[in-house]
């Protein structure tokens, strides 16, 4: 499999994984830990939200009740592709 297809496959496989992105059924961690993870990365969240057209004004009950979890998951999903490419490069793929 060429590098592009492999990266796409990895992205598809890892995107819904709670342990990687928090984008699965149960989330990555609780709201308080996610507040720590987001920490000083608020600007990265807004960059990701612009990219995904997913602004915090979405007013969904889940986002309203879990704002830090939502922000953490958004950041993780946003960085996933970059992390995959960096890992493939480091592996010499």
HELIX and SHEET records of a PDB file:
HELIX    1   1 UNK A    3  UNK A   15  1                                  13    
HELIX    2   2 UNK A   31  UNK A   38  1                                   8    
HELIX    3   3 UNK A   42  UNK A   52  1                                  11    
HELIX    4   4 UNK A   56  UNK A   58  5                                   3    
HELIX    5   5 UNK A   61  UNK A   65  1                                   5    
HELIX    6   6 UNK A   67  UNK A   90  1                                  24    
END                                                                             
